[in-house]
Amino acid sequence: MGTVDLSVYRKDFPMLDGKTMNGHPLVYFDNAATTLKPRKVIDTVLKYYEEETTNVERGDSALSALVSAKYENVRKIIAKFIGCDPEEVVYTSGATGALNLLAEGYGMKFLSEGNVILTTEEEHASNLLPWFRVCERTGAKMRYIPLTEEGRVTEENVRSSMDEHVKIVTLAGVSNVLGYEAPLKGIADIAHEYGAVFAVDGAQAVPHFELNMKEMGIDFLSFSSHKMCGPSGAGVLYGRKELLEKMDPANLGGGSNARFDRYGKIILREVPDKFEAGTQPIEGILGMGAAAEYLMEIGMDKIHAYEKELRDYLVKRMEELPNVKVYNPDAETGIVTFNVEGVFPQDAGSYLSSRGIALRSGQHCAKILPDFLKVPGTVRASLYFYNTKEECDTLIEALKTCTVENAVDIFI
């Protein structure tokens, strides 16, 4: 496979150093849920707790000034990572927090009865439920872009769904179930033709291939630190500056205002500070910056190419098994979604866990998509650049013995 020298990168992850699960060496194939953390990220978080604990941007001490500078420098790192300006990087608690901020601050303010939010049936709950609430409160309506037979979003189907009523097009850059990449640049162009804004749930895209906001014309992008080798509890809402300036913050408090008086007159700070009320997850944000630097050092193009190579190997081997059905054999990312014949998805997941393999089963928070797939749930193996062909072989051997009887035996 040679695209990435995994012998170099696997050693960076303490979880891959002899970790076992149920008496077997750990095979971690649950990267779409959360990723493992490299030593660089862990050390950054520990350094904050052991040597640099302080609040940021409000203290007069030299320590606060030092950490505040690091904290603000993360915006520059993220801006380089996704191709935008630093002031367009809003810190959030993660992709869910970012999507709720977008729905609350933009959707509630600018949508009204008769407007349409255009999305898809394969969205994660975090990119549907906030918009459901916007519709309930504003009178706007949801409309779903038809998917192809295999479950893809196409430019043609987006265009056929557009009209003058569509004000927001919002969808995942990569489906968290089927792993298909959406044609983001083309969709952005179509949305803008109709005067709509284009918002991308980037939770499964940002960690896996290069995105450039300025070149692609994306108006809003949400993503989480913990899915890109960073800590939990931190994330980003990117927004074009002129759109962020029009938005209202979802929260108010210390840090978001320049001044206020006893009569309720509030003057908010400039973008992005007006969205960041209260103390942010400082160690998480510093760790997120370290994670972005780490991924850029490896090279997003190399990560994407290696994952595609590895998933193609796994799918080819899965297709040799008579008891396994793969639902997304032609996906471009490391997500492989499948079922084992005659075995309920959660039972299959539990059996594979008993063999040391961590993956995910169920509906994966995309609770409309099972209707499209015509199954109650699926098993999802999601790969990352630190996974190996040998780990794929381990999964294949376990699947050969994944039967109803064997799955039930682990509970007896």
VEXDREN-510396 format. One record per residue (C-alpha): x, y, z; residue in one letter. Coordinates in steps of 0.02 Angstrom, whole numbers, plus 50000, padded with zeros to 5 digits. Example, Ala and Ser with C-alpha at 12.3 -4.5 7.8 and 13.67 -1.06 7.14 Angstrom:
REM VEXDREN-510396
506154977550390A;506844994750357S;
//
This chain:
REM VEXDREN-510396
500005000050000M;501425012350017G;500405028450009T;500745031750193V;502095023550300D;500995017350440L;502485010850536S;502895029250564V;501175035050620Y;500475020450721R;501815023050854K;501095040350887D;499505032850961F;499615025651138P;497965016351112M;498815005950977L;500255000651090D;499724983551152G;497924988151195K;496764973051207T;494874970851212M;494034954851270N;495704946051270G;496144950551090H;497254964251018P;496164979450989L;495624982650810V;494885000150813Y;493665002350668F;492515015250749D;493355030850684N;491765038850617A;491155039450798A;492785046150869T;494625044550826T;496125039450929L;497275053250993K;499115054950949P;500435058851078R;500595076651012K;498785080351056V;498855071551224I;500435081051272D;499645097651223T;498145094451335V;499235088351479L;500385103451462K;498895115051484Y;498315105751640Y;500035103251715E;500925119451669E;499735132151592E;498045131451679T;497265148651671T;495825157451586N;496095166551422V;495815184051357E;495275191251524R;496775189651637G;498175202151668D;499485189151709S;500925183951597A;500255166151604L;498555171551539S;499375181551401A;500405166351349L;498925154551342V;497815167651261S;499075169251119A;499095150451095K;497195149951101Y;497035163250966E;498395155150861N;497295139750844V;496135150350737R;497585153150617K;497975134550616I;496155130050579I;496045143750448A;497535136050358K;496775118650380F;495115123050294I;495605137850185G;494775152850266C;495195168350368D;495515166650556P;494085178250604E;492895166250514E;493305152350639V;492055151450782V;492455139550924Y;491025128050973T;490775112151076S;490825101750917G;489865099150755A;488215097550848T;488515113850940G;489005122250777A;487465116250684L;486325121850825N;487185138850827L;486905140250640L;485075135450651A;484765146850800E;485805161750744G;485455161450558Y;483925150650529G;482835158250664M;483305175750609K;483175174750421F;481905161150381L;480015163550377S;478425155350317E;478575149350137G;480465147450143N;481245130250112V;482725121550194I;483415108850070L;484285093550139T;484375074550119T;483665059050201E;485395052750248E;485815066850368E;486425064250545H;485185069750678A;486265084850717S;485935091750543N;484075088350547L;483375091050722L;483945109350739P;483155113250570W;481545104250619F;481435116550764R;481765131250647V;480315125350539C;479175123450689E;479535141050749R;479655150550584T;478435141550469G;479825136550348A;479745119150269K;480985104950247M;481235097350075R;482295082150035Y;483455080349886I;483135063549801P;484575051249821L;485185039949683T;484805021449694E;486435018549788E;486155033249904G;487195047249828R;486845065849818V;487105072449641T;487185089849568E;485765085249451E;484605080549593N;485065096149690V;484675107049540R;483005098349511S;482545102149693S;482955120649688M;481765135149668D;481605152949730E;480905147049897H;482505137749947V;483515148750065K;484695135950142I;485455120150070V;486215109750210T;486955092450196L;488415081450250A;490035082650154G;490175063950182V;488735052750236S;489125045350406N;488245029150353V;488645026650169L;490275036250159G;489895044649993Y;490685061549958E;489465075149904A;490005086149756P;490195101349868L;490885114049744K;489515110449618G;488145111049749I;488815127649814A;488745134949640D;486945129049615I;486385135749785A;487145152649749H;486285153549579E;484645153649674Y;485245165549810G;485295151849943A;486695148950068V;487595132250074F;487975124350243A;489005108450258V;489055096150402D;490915092350388G;491065080250534A;491515065550420Q;492375075750285A;493585087650372V;494635073750454P;494855064050292H;495225075250143F;495695093150105E;494345106350101L;494575124550052N;493145136150096M;493655150349981K;493935139149829E;492375128549856M;491165142649895G;490495134550054I;489575147250163D;489555137550328F;490515122250386L;490335112850551S;491525099850620F;492155091650780S;493885090450853S;493665072650919H;493375065450744K;495045072450683M;496215065750819C;495835080050938G;494995080851109P;493125079751139S;492115095251180G;492845106751049A;492395110550869G;492155124250741V;490825133550647L;491605141650496Y;490565155250417G;490895168350284R;491245184050383K;489835194250308E;488595180550355L;489285178650532L;489115197350557E;487255196150517K;486955181450634M;486395182250814D;487345172650948P;486435157951028A;487195161951199N;487595178151288L;488795181051431G;490565185251476G;491715186851327G;490345189751198S;489985207751241N;491005223751233A;489895232351362R;488125232951431F;487165243951552D;485805242051682R;484465246151555Y;484845230851447G;485805239451310K;487105227051247I;488525230151128I;489215213751062L;491025210851018R;491575208250839E;491555191550747V;492005178350803P;492035183650986D;490185187850995K;489785169250976F;490945163251114E;490085167651278A;490815160251435G;492405150351462T;492775139451313Q;493545121951323P;495295129251321I;496255112851330E;495125105551195G;495425120151079I;497305119351105L;497225100551072G;496175103550916M;497525115050850G;498845101750883A;497765088850793A;497555099950640A;499435102850633E;499745084150650Y;498565079950505L;499325093450395M;501065086750432E;500515069650367I;499595077250220G;497725076450191M;497985070150014D;498995055550079K;497715051750213I;496295051550087H;497235040749962A;497755028150094Y;496015026550167E;495285023549994K;496595010149960E;496275001750127L;494375001850113R;494464994949935D;495494980450004Y;494244977350144L;492724978150029V;493524966249904K;493804953650043R;492054956150113M;491284952849943E;492094935649946E;491054931150100L;489344923650060P;488604929450225N;489034948050210V;488114961650113K;489024978150086V;487884993150054Y;489195005449991N;490504995849892P;490985010949786D;491155024249921A;492685035449917E;493015036050104T;493475023950242G;491665020150293I;491125002250252V;489314998550296T;488684980750294F;487594967350372N;487884949150412V;486544937750342E;485324932250475G;486184941750616V;485414957350693F;486644972050674P;486894974750861Q;487174956050887D;488474956150749A;489314971150830G;489354962550999S;490074946650924Y;491434956250834L;491814965450997S;492084948451079S;493444945850949R;494294962350991G;493534972650850I;492754989450894A;491484995850768L;489725002850767R;488004995250736S;486245002150729G;485565017350638Q;487075028550668H;485985043650714C;485325044150534A;483585038050577K;482745041750412I;484025032450306L;483505014650359P;481875017650266D;482895021050109F;484025005950137L;482524995050186K;483424987750336V;483214991350523P;485054995150545G;486814991350486T;488564987550548V;489855001050510R;491724998850502A;492575015750484S;494425016250444L;495755029350471Y;497555031550419F;498245021750567Y;497275006050521N;498104991950423T;497754978150299K;498144965550436E;496744972850543E;495564971150395C;496064952750384D;495634950750568T;493884957450534L;493664945750387I;494144930550490E;492914935750626A;491514938150500L;491754920450437K;491174914150607T;489854927550639C;488254917250648T;486664918650749V;487244904250858E;488964911450892N;488254928850922A;487014922051049V;488364911751136D;489294927251194I;487784932151301F;487624915051384I;
//
